[in-house]
């Protein structure tokens, strides 16, 4: 297996580059492979922290990933809609969507394997049924495919932007403009690899978000966001880096926040049923902890 570094990968650590490419490998496993000479950079053995340049070739000896067995677990999960092809679940804040190396229990997938008889297999054993994802600390509606036919249809709807996803977030600070559209490119942050950032047009991927102010509070703004693309951390990046009003409770993009728990909730989703093509719209209320904070702001 050979990967070629692009311009966006310039100065990226070799082990981080591979961690992004080899989703089922842990960072420590990748380091051991590099140290053991099973991964070469331009034909040479190097260290895990070696920085990449554009057009570098990373050659990987045929290796097997660490086997991770995702098992059904009786974890409470709210299914708000279900038919023969799909389900829509209300993911709670703090729950990881699917397992990975070092994190194989307590995920949404563990719960789904217990609750549902069938799940699509397109995304493999670690991510059965998962069409799209929510961050661990983002709550709300998530589409789950029960078969590959439904999975392909739902994924296509997301790609072609006919699946509509709306979120509500509480932002720290007041917005002067009550509505707008944010269009930027987003890529992984070059200094903090677990974060994303706005980047030049020739880097990353385009990210488009519509927003509308729902209510102003003293020092805070309740905003509805509508995704036109589905990039990693898209709303969180656009809120903090473009609007300069980070999400309350988002400690990665808003370190000064004093609230535990990210106030970002996927409250509405609209899509076509894969088999009948009937449009389905589902919406849910804000979680209690979110509502409680809004009530406190109302009193100020």
N, C-alpha and C positions, 0 to 999 in steps of 0.2 A: 504494500500500500504506500502510495506517495502523495504528499500534499505539497502545494506550491504556495509560498507566502505572497500575499498581495500587498499593495501600498498601505492598506489599513493596518497590516500586521507589523509594519516597521517599528522596531524597538520593543516589540512584544517578547516576553520571555518564552522560550521554547516550551516549557512545561505548561504555561498558561494557554498558549496556542493549542496544544494538544488536548488540554482539558476541555476546551470549547468544541473541539472536533470529535473527540471520543467520549460521548456522553455517559457511557457505562463504566468508565474507568475513574478511579479516584486519583487525586493528585499524587499521593504517596506511591501508588502503583506505577503511574507514569514515570515518576522520578527513578524508581527501581529499574524500569526498562531502559531509561536513558543511561543510567549509571552502568547497566549491564551490557551496553553496546548494542541493544536490540532496536534502538532508534538512532539514526544517523542524520546529521545535518550536512548537506552537500558532500555526502560520502564519508564524513569524519565523525568520530566519537567526540561528543562535547558534554558540557555540564547542563543540568536542568535549567539553570538561570541564564543560559546563552541568549543574547538578544538577536532577534531576526532582522533580516534586511529583505527588501522587495526581491522577489524571484528566487529566494532560498528554497531548496528542495529538502523536504523532510521525509526520509525513507523509514518505513516501519516494517520490521520483520513480522511475518504472519504470527499473530498472537491471539490468545483467547481472552475475552474479558472475564473479570471476576464474576462468577455466577451469583446472581442475586435473585432469590426466590420470593416473589411477593405473595403473601398468603392472605386469605380472607380473615377479617377481624370484625367482631360485632361492635362496631363503633356507631353511635347514633348519627344519622345523616338525614336531612330533610329532602325528600324528593317532591318537588312542587308540580311536576308534570311527567307523565310516562305513557308511551304507547309501544307498539311492537318493534319500532325501529330506534327509539331514542328515549332519553330521560333528561330532565333538567333538574339539577340539584342546587340547593342553597348552601354553598361552602362557607363554613364559619371562619372567622378571623383566627389566624394562628395555625391553621391546618395546611400542611404541605400537600400539593396535588398528587404527586406520584413519587415512588421510591427512587433512591439512587444509592450509590456506594456509600455505606456508612449511615444510611437513613432509610431503613426498610420497613419500619413499623409506624402505625398511627397515621397513615396517609389517607387521602380521599380514595385512592385506588384500593387500599386494603378494605375500606368500608364498602365500596362498590362491589367488590368480589363477593362479599357476604350478602349484600342486599339484592343484587341483580343476577339472573341466571346466565345471561349472555352479554358479552362485551366485544366490540370490534377488535381485530388483531393486527391492524395495520401498523400501529406504533410499537409492536412487540410486547414482550412479557412484562416490561416495567411500566408501560403506559397503556394498558388495554382500555379502550373506550374513550380515551382522552383526545378530543378534537382541538381544543384550545385550553389555555391555562390562566389561572389567576395567581398572583404573588401570594406567598404564605400569609401575609398580613392584610391582604385584600379580601373582603367578604363578598358573597353574592352569587349570582346565577352563572351556572356553567353547563354547557351542552355535553352530553355523554352519548356516544354512539353504541348501539347494541350489536351492530353488524357492519361489515365493510362497505356494503351498499350505502347505508346511511352515513357512515364516516366520510366517504368520498363526496357525497352530496353536500354535507354540512361544511366540510373543508373548502369545497368549491365556492359555496355561498359566502364564506368568510373572505376568501381570496378575491372574489368578484364584488365584495362590499354590498351584497344583497342581504346579508345577515347583519342586523343592526344591534349594537350593544351600547347601552347607556349607563353611566355611572353618576353617583352623587358623591361629592367630596366637600369637606370643610377645609378652607384654605386659611392660612395665617396671614392676616393683613386684609386690607380693603382693595378691591379692584375698581379702577376708574371707568373701565369700559364694560358694559353689561353683557356683551356678546362678541363673538369673533371666531375666526378660524386660525389655528396655528399650523404652519407648514415648515418643517425643518427636516434635516437629516439627523439620524441618531446612530451612534456607534458606542462600542464599549469604551469607557473612560480609560485613557492611557496611563493614568497614575493609580486609579483605584479600580482594579479589574472586576470587582463585583458590582460596580455601578455602571450606568449608561450616561452619555452626555450628548449634547448638541454638537454637531461637527460640520465641516464644510460640505458643499454639495457634491464634491467628488469622492466623498468618503461615506461609509455607513449606508443606511437605507432611509428612504423617505418616510416621514411620519406625519400624519394629518389628524388633527383633533379639533372638533367644534366645541365651543363652550358657551354657556348661558348662565348668568347670575340668577339664582333663585331667591336669595335673601341676603341683606347686609346686616351684620351685627357689629357691635363695638369692637373693632380690631380683627374681625373675622368675616369671611364671605362663604356662603353656601352656594356651590356651583354644580351644574349638571354638565357632564362631559359626554360627547358622542364620538366613538372611535370610527375613523374612516380607514385606518390601517391598524395593525396589531403588533407593534414593536414591543420588545421587552421594556418594562417600566415606562411606557410611553406617557401616560397621564402624569405620573410622578415627575418625570423629567420636564415635561412641558409646563407643569405648574411651578416647579422650583427654578428652572433655568430660563424660561421664556417669560412667564407672567411674573416671576420673582415673588410668588406667593405660594410657598410650599404647603403640602398637605399636613394638617395637624396630626401628630403622632407618628409621622414618617421619619424615624430616627436616622435613616441612611441619607436622605436628602434634606432633612431638617433637624440637624443635631441639637438645636436649641429648644426643640419642643419639650414641653413638660408633661405631656399626656402619653400614657402607655396605650398603644393600640392605634393603628393607622385608620383614620376616618375616611376611607375610600370604599365605596360599596357599589357593586354591579347590580343595579336595581331593576333593569329592564332589558329584555332580549326579544328580538323579532326575527323569525326565519320561516322558511317554507318546509313543510313536512316532506321528507325525501320521496315518499311513495305516492302521496296524493297531490303534492304541490300546494296544499292549503296553507295560507299564511297563519302563523301562530304567534301571538304576542303574549308575553308573560312578564308580570312585574310583581315585586315584593316590597314590603315595608323596610325601613331602616332598622338595623339591629337595636336592641334596647339601649346598649351602652352609647350608641351614636345619638339616639333620641334624648337620652338623659343629659348629654352635654349640650344639645341644642336648647333644652328647657332651661338649663342654667344660664345660658347666654341670653335667653329671652328676659330673664329677671334682672339682668344688669342694665 
